[in-house]
């Protein structure tokens, strides 16, 4: 590249000649009027524009994923002999799920990510930026703990500030998706994996079927014809994968079913009858260990019980290390009240994101909680961590 040596006063004529030699300095940039240039004087501003035009390839559109650097460098993650880490996916709201899905689709389309079946996996975290937009992030703290740090020294802040002294003009350059421009070393790609709802049955998962370990739920919101088509789609995926079913344990086109300790129907979600019976028939505790068992058993259905944290306070205070064993009228009342509520098998309705919700919150000296209600319905709606009450 030509280098222009300048001595003495600025020579605009020579500078213009040099810019012309670099490339096209005439054709305006796309959205050139939006470029932030602090120079108000026309001649100086024009020079800056010519320079930007000459290097227009630095800002040319390249989709969601910029091309890799031409330098022969790769990101490496040295974890030594550390065992693979696979963390549980975090639950997200409906709106957050849409953000995650959109980002995943864009990154897949751009070739930034690819499907993985490795042993590493980390949860997605959505961070709201100052401008209100949401940044797609991944919680790599567990990975960082087992990664050997790069010892390349970062510049000291104080020395950087000192170096800026007497400067008259400042320029800040923002690399487009900077980290993506340096590709990941193939042997370390699995370590960057992140977990979302998308699983084995990609494209069908969570819209047609749910997968939990070796259980699959297919759900249809249309008529029987649609049901057949959707089941056939899942069957085809299973056949392609060479998987088999235990037919006697399968059920098809039923209107209610058991799943993960809950009873599912078109109405909503209820506690499972046999587990409710276990709570109802639980004997009166005689020591702290039995109180703990009951609290954990009833706590599985805490979202079904309004004010669960406050209601259970007389029992949970027995679990404190400093508490002495006692069984008073307060403990007995809480014990029987929880059993009575669950025996009615309260209903949580499914979320309808086309309708408005009402958020109810409450707090006292012994508990706090929140519940999301579907507008126009008397049933509570479970979504995210909703209808959760906790003791302070």
C-alpha positions in Angstrom: 0.0 0.0 0.0 1.2 3.5 -0.8 2.2 5.5 2.3 2.0 9.3 2.2 4.8 11.0 4.1 3.7 14.5 5.2 6.1 17.2 6.3 5.2 20.7 7.2 1.8 22.1 6.4 -1.0 19.9 5.1 -1.0 19.8 1.3 -4.6 19.2 0.2 -3.7 18.8 -3.4 -1.2 16.0 -2.8 -3.5 14.3 -0.3 -6.3 14.3 -2.9 -4.1 12.7 -5.5 -3.1 10.0 -3.0 -6.7 9.2 -2.1 -7.5 8.9 -5.8 -4.7 6.4 -6.2 -6.2 4.3 -3.4 -9.5 3.7 -5.1 -12.9 5.1 -6.0 -13.3 8.3 -4.0 -16.3 9.6 -6.1 -19.1 7.1 -5.8 -21.0 7.8 -2.5 -21.2 5.1 0.1 -24.5 3.5 0.9 -26.3 5.6 3.5 -23.3 8.0 3.4 -25.4 10.7 5.1 -25.7 8.6 8.2 -21.9 8.4 8.7 -20.9 10.2 11.9 -18.2 12.7 10.9 -17.3 15.4 13.4 -15.4 17.6 11.0 -17.6 20.6 10.1 -15.2 22.4 7.7 -16.3 21.3 4.1 -12.8 20.6 2.8 -11.8 18.4 5.8 -15.1 16.6 5.7 -14.7 15.9 2.0 -11.3 14.3 2.6 -12.8 12.0 5.3 -15.5 10.9 2.9 -13.0 10.2 0.1 -11.0 8.0 2.5 -14.1 6.1 3.5 -15.1 5.6 -0.2 -11.6 4.4 -1.0 -11.9 1.7 1.6 -15.6 0.9 1.0 -14.9 -2.8 1.2 -14.3 -2.4 4.9 -18.0 -1.6 5.3 -19.6 -3.6 2.5 -22.7 -5.6 3.4 -21.8 -9.2 4.3 -24.9 -10.6 5.9 -25.1 -11.6 9.5 -21.7 -13.3 9.5 -18.6 -11.4 8.2 -16.0 -13.4 6.3 -13.1 -14.9 8.3 -9.9 -13.0 8.6 -7.3 -13.8 6.0 -4.7 -14.3 8.8 -4.0 -17.9 9.7 -5.4 -17.6 13.3 -8.0 -19.5 15.2 -9.7 -19.2 18.6 -8.4 -21.8 21.0 -9.9 -22.9 24.3 -7.3 -24.7 26.4 -9.1 -26.7 29.1 -6.3 -29.1 29.8 -7.7 -32.4 31.2 -11.0 -30.9 32.4 -14.0 -33.1 32.0 -16.8 -31.8 29.6 -19.4 -29.5 31.2 -23.1 -29.7 30.3 -25.3 -27.3 32.2 -29.1 -27.3 32.4 -30.9 -25.0 30.0 -32.6 -22.0 31.7 -36.3 -21.5 31.4 -37.4 -18.4 29.4 -40.5 -16.5 28.7 -42.4 -16.8 25.4 -41.0 -13.5 24.2 -37.5 -14.5 25.1 -37.9 -17.9 23.3 -38.8 -16.0 20.1 -35.6 -13.9 20.5 -33.5 -17.1 21.0 -35.1 -18.9 18.1 -34.6 -15.9 15.8 -30.9 -15.6 16.7 -30.3 -19.3 16.3 -31.9 -19.3 12.8 -29.8 -16.3 11.7 -26.6 -17.9 13.0 -27.4 -21.2 11.4 -28.2 -19.5 8.1 -25.0 -17.4 8.3 -22.8 -20.4 9.1 -21.8 -19.1 12.4 -23.0 -22.1 14.3 -23.9 -25.7 13.4 -25.8 -28.5 15.2 -23.7 -30.3 17.8 -23.8 -33.6 19.6 -20.8 -33.0 21.8 -20.5 -33.4 25.5 -20.3 -29.6 26.3 -23.3 -27.2 26.6 -24.0 -23.9 28.3 -27.2 -21.9 28.9 -28.3 -18.9 26.8 -28.6 -15.6 28.6 -30.5 -12.6 27.1 -29.1 -9.2 28.1 -31.0 -6.0 27.5 -28.9 -3.2 26.0 -29.2 0.5 26.7 -31.1 1.0 23.4 -33.7 -1.5 24.5 -32.6 -4.3 22.1 -31.7 -7.7 23.5 -28.2 -9.2 23.2 -27.9 -12.9 22.7 -25.3 -14.2 25.2 -24.1 -17.5 26.5 -23.1 -18.1 30.1 -19.6 -19.5 29.8 -18.6 -18.9 33.4 -18.2 -22.6 34.1 -16.1 -22.9 31.0 -13.9 -20.0 32.0 -13.1 -21.6 35.3 -11.5 -24.6 33.6 -9.8 -22.6 30.8 -6.2 -21.7 31.0 -6.0 -17.9 30.6 -4.1 -16.3 27.7 -1.2 -14.4 29.3 -1.1 -11.7 26.6 -1.1 -8.4 28.6 -4.0 -6.0 28.1 -3.0 -2.3 28.0 -3.4 -0.4 31.3 -6.2 2.0 31.4 -4.2 4.8 32.9 -1.4 4.5 30.3 -4.0 4.5 27.5 -5.6 7.7 28.8 -2.2 9.3 29.1 -1.4 8.5 25.5 -4.5 10.4 24.3 -3.2 13.6 25.7 -3.3 16.6 23.3 -5.2 14.7 20.7 -7.5 16.9 18.6 -9.5 14.2 16.7 -10.6 10.8 17.9 -11.9 7.9 15.9 -13.7 4.8 17.2 -13.9 1.7 15.0 -16.4 -1.1 15.7 -15.7 -4.4 14.2 -18.8 -6.1 12.7 -19.4 -9.2 14.9 -15.7 -9.0 15.8 -15.3 -12.4 17.5 -17.0 -14.1 14.5 -14.3 -12.9 12.2 -11.8 -15.2 13.8 -13.0 -18.8 13.4 -12.9 -21.4 16.2 -10.3 -24.1 16.1 -12.0 -27.4 15.1 -10.8 -29.3 18.2 -12.5 -26.6 20.5 -15.8 -26.1 18.7 -17.7 -28.4 21.0 -16.7 -26.3 24.0 -18.7 -23.4 22.6 -22.0 -25.3 22.4 -25.1 -23.7 23.9 -28.4 -25.3 24.8 -31.9 -24.3 23.6 -35.2 -26.0 23.2 -34.2 -27.3 19.8 -33.3 -31.0 20.2 -33.3 -34.3 18.2 -36.4 -33.5 16.3 -35.3 -30.2 14.8 -38.1 -28.1 13.3 -40.8 -30.1 15.0 -39.7 -29.7 18.6 -42.0 -27.6 20.8 -44.4 -26.9 17.9 -45.5 -30.4 17.3 -43.8 -32.5 19.9 -41.9 -32.4 23.2 -39.0 -34.6 24.0 -37.9 -35.4 27.5 -35.2 -38.1 27.7 -36.9 -41.1 26.1 -40.5 -39.7 26.2 -42.1 -37.9 23.3 -45.3 -36.0 23.4 -47.0 -35.1 20.1 -49.7 -32.5 20.4 -52.1 -31.2 17.8 -54.2 -28.1 17.7 -56.2 -29.1 14.7 -58.5 -31.9 13.6 -57.8 -35.6 13.3 -56.4 -35.2 9.8 -53.8 -32.7 11.0 -53.1 -35.0 13.9 -52.3 -37.9 11.5 -50.0 -35.8 9.5 -48.1 -34.5 12.5 -47.7 -38.0 14.0 -46.5 -39.3 10.6 -43.9 -36.6 10.6 -42.5 -37.7 13.9 -42.6 -41.3 12.9 -40.6 -40.6 9.8 -38.0 -38.9 11.9 -37.8 -41.9 14.3 -37.5 -44.3 11.3 -34.7 -42.2 9.8 -32.9 -42.4 13.1 -33.4 -46.1 13.4 -35.3 -45.8 16.7 -38.0 -48.1 18.0 -41.0 -47.8 20.3 -42.5 -49.9 23.1 -46.0 -49.9 21.6 -47.8 -51.1 24.7 -46.6 -48.1 26.6 -47.8 -45.7 23.8 -51.1 -43.9 23.6 -52.6 -42.2 20.6 -55.1 -39.4 20.2 -56.1 -39.4 23.9 -57.7 -36.3 25.4 -55.8 -36.4 28.7 -52.5 -37.8 29.7 -49.9 -37.9 32.5 -46.6 -36.1 32.0 -43.8 -35.4 34.5 -46.1 -35.6 37.5 -48.9 -33.6 35.9 -52.2 -34.4 34.3 -52.6 -32.7 30.9 -55.8 -32.1 29.0 -57.3 -29.5 26.7 -58.4 -27.5 29.7 -55.0 -27.1 31.2 -52.6 -28.7 33.8 -53.6 -30.3 37.1 -51.6 -32.1 39.8 -51.4 -35.8 39.2 -54.0 -37.8 41.2 -51.6 -40.3 42.6 -49.2 -37.7 43.8 -52.0 -35.6 45.3 -53.0 -38.8 47.2 -49.4 -39.1 48.5 -49.7 -35.5 49.9 -53.2 -36.1 51.3 -52.2 -39.4 53.0 -48.9 -38.1 54.4 -48.8 -38.8 58.1 -48.4 -36.0 60.7 -44.6 -35.3 61.0 -42.9 -36.3 64.2 -39.5 -34.8 63.5 -37.7 -32.3 61.3 -36.7 -35.0 58.7 -40.4 -35.8 58.1 -41.3 -32.1 57.8 -38.6 -31.8 55.1 -40.1 -34.7 53.2 -43.5 -33.1 53.3 -42.3 -29.7 52.3 -40.4 -31.1 49.3 -43.4 -33.2 48.2 -45.9 -30.4 48.5 -43.4 -28.0 47.0 -43.5 -29.8 43.7 -47.0 -28.3 43.2 -46.3 -25.0 44.8 -47.4 -23.1 41.7 -50.9 -24.4 42.1 -51.2 -23.0 45.6 -51.7 -19.2 46.1 -49.5 -17.8 48.8 -47.6 -21.1 49.1 -44.5 -19.6 50.8 -46.5 -17.7 53.4 -48.8 -20.7 54.0 -45.9 -23.0 54.5 -43.9 -20.6 56.7 -44.8 -22.4 60.0 -43.4 -25.6 58.5 -40.3 -24.3 56.7 -39.1 -22.4 59.8 -38.8 -25.9 61.4 -36.0 -26.6 58.8 -33.7 -23.9 60.2 -30.6 -25.2 61.8 -31.3 -23.2 65.0 -34.9 -24.3 65.3 -36.0 -26.6 68.1 -38.6 -29.3 67.3 -42.2 -28.3 68.0 -45.6 -29.1 66.5 -48.0 -26.4 67.4 -51.5 -25.4 66.2 -49.8 -23.2 63.5 -47.9 -26.2 62.0 -51.0 -28.3 62.1 -53.1 -25.7 60.4 -50.5 -25.2 57.6 -50.1 -29.0 57.2 -53.8 -29.6 56.8 -54.5 -26.5 54.7 -52.0 -27.5 52.0 -53.4 -31.0 51.8 -56.9 -29.7 51.5 -56.0 -27.3 48.6 -54.2 -30.0 46.6 -57.0 -32.4 47.1 -59.2 -30.1 45.0 -56.7 -30.5 42.1 -56.5 -26.8 41.1 -56.2 -26.0 37.4 -53.5 -24.0 35.6 -54.6 -23.0 32.1 -52.3 -22.9 29.1 -50.9 -19.6 28.0 -52.7 -17.8 25.1 -50.2 -15.2 23.9 -52.7 -13.5 21.7 -54.6 -12.3 24.8 -53.5 -9.9 27.6 -52.4 -11.1 31.0 -52.7 -9.6 34.5 -49.8 -9.8 36.9 -50.7 -10.0 40.6 -48.0 -9.5 43.2 -48.0 -9.7 47.0 -45.6 -9.5 49.8 -45.5 -9.6 53.6 -43.0 -10.1 56.4 -42.9 -13.8 55.8 -43.4 -14.3 52.1 -43.6 -12.8 48.6 -45.0 -14.0 45.4 -46.4 -13.3 41.9 -49.1 -14.8 39.8 -49.9 -14.3 36.1 -53.6 -14.4 35.3 -55.2 -14.9 31.9 -57.5 -12.0 31.1 -61.1 -13.0 31.3 -60.4 -16.4 33.0 -60.6 -17.4 36.6 -57.9 -20.0 36.2 -54.3 -19.2 36.9 -51.7 -19.3 34.1 -48.4 -20.9 34.5 -45.6 -19.5 32.4 -41.9 -18.9 33.2 -41.6 -18.9 37.0 -45.2 -17.7 37.4 -47.4 -18.4 40.4 -44.3 -18.9 42.5 -44.3 -17.9 46.1 -41.3 -17.9 48.3 -40.5 -17.3 51.9 -38.3 -14.4 52.8 
